[in-house]
Amino acid sequence: MTTINSISINNNKDFDDKDDEHEDIWLPSRIADAIFNDLMENGNEHDKENNDNRYISQIVEKFDYIRLKYTGTLYEIYYNNLSEETRFQIEGYLKGCTTPYEKYKKLNGIMPDVIARIAKQAEHKILANKMTEDPLFIKVNTNSMRELVSNKWKFIE
């Protein structure tokens, strides 16, 4: 314990000690942030010439199919575009899920939010491609992306 001006201060050293058994697993919102940041950062790897993000391009290409709720349309996320830390956090978040179905359903709480944020980033490109449509209608569709892509995404190795 230290003192500053005769006032004792506890520096909480016991708080900094970590058990190996008790890992620091992030909340779903922080995992969503990490996934979004990784995809925005690493999505340019496929087209370095044009500096075009793979995930923004994908949402622009599939926008009509997604908003029409076409059953064959899945938003693809490349698992190798996620950082090691993000993958570790996803695995920790999915701890206790035994089947692929349980894992998918649990991640379905996070992934539509990530895809909706990507759609918001791509909104200007979507609007540029849809010059004949009402911009307000397109904005409504991008704002409802969370519901539109629920259960319509997949990880690709």
VENLIN-V276682 format. One record per residue. N is the residue number from 1. OMEGA is omega in degrees with one decimal (* if undefined). D_FIRST is the distance of its C-alpha to the first C-alpha in whole Angstrom. Layout:
n-><N;N>
omega-><OMEGA;OMEGA>
d_first-><D_FIRST;D_FIRST>
This chain:
n-><1;2;3;4;5;6;7;8;9;10;11;12;13;14;15;16;17;18;19;20;21;22;23;24;25;26;27;28;29;30;31;32;33;34;35;36;37;38;39;40;41;42;43;44;45;46;47;48;49;50;51;52;53;54;55;56;57;58;59;60;61;62;63;64;65;66;67;68;69;70;71;72;73;74;75;76;77;78;79;80;81;82;83;84;85;86;87;88;89;90;91;92;93;94;95;96;97;98;99;100;101;102;103;104;105;106;107;108;109;110;111;112;113;114;115;116;117;118;119;120;121;122;123;124;125;126;127;128;129;130;131;132;133;134;135;136;137;138;139;140;141;142;143;144;145;146;147;148;149;150;151;152;153;154;155;156;157>
omega-><179.6;177.7;173.2;-177.6;178.4;175.6;-177.7;-177.4;174.8;-175.8;172.6;178.5;179.3;177.7;-177.8;-179.9;-179.1;171.5;175.5;-179.5;-176.7;-179.1;177.8;179.8;-175.7;172.2;179.9;-179.8;177.9;175.8;177.7;177.3;-178.7;179.0;179.3;-180.0;178.0;-178.7;178.1;-178.8;-174.0;-178.7;-179.8;-175.6;-175.3;-177.3;-177.3;180.0;-176.9;-176.9;-177.1;-178.4;-178.1;-173.7;174.6;177.3;-178.8;-179.3;177.8;-178.8;-174.0;-174.3;-178.6;-179.7;180.0;-176.7;174.7;178.3;177.3;-170.4;-176.8;-175.7;175.6;175.7;-173.3;178.2;-179.1;-175.6;-179.5;174.2;177.6;179.8;178.2;-179.2;179.8;177.3;178.3;-179.2;177.2;179.2;177.5;178.7;-177.8;179.7;-177.6;175.9;-174.6;-177.1;175.1;178.7;178.4;179.1;179.9;-178.8;179.7;177.9;179.0;172.3;-176.6;-169.1;176.0;177.0;178.3;-178.5;177.2;177.3;176.0;178.6;177.7;176.4;-176.9;-174.1;-179.6;177.7;177.6;178.4;179.3;179.4;-175.6;-176.4;-176.7;-178.7;178.7;-179.5;179.2;178.9;178.5;178.0;176.2;178.5;178.6;177.8;178.4;-177.7;-178.4;179.5;-175.8;-176.8;177.2;-177.1;179.4;178.9;176.4;172.6;175.6;-179.4;*>
d_first-><0;4;7;10;13;12;10;7;6;5;7;9;10;12;14;15;16;20;23;26;28;26;27;26;30;31;32;36;36;34;36;39;37;37;40;42;40;41;45;45;44;45;49;50;51;54;56;54;57;57;54;54;52;53;51;53;56;56;55;58;61;60;60;63;63;59;60;64;62;64;63;63;60;57;54;53;50;49;47;46;45;42;39;38;34;37;39;36;35;38;38;35;36;40;38;40;43;46;49;50;51;48;46;48;48;44;44;47;44;42;45;48;45;44;48;49;46;48;51;50;49;53;54;56;58;59;60;62;64;65;67;69;67;65;62;61;62;60;57;57;57;54;52;54;53;50;53;55;53;52;53;55;52;52;50;52;51>
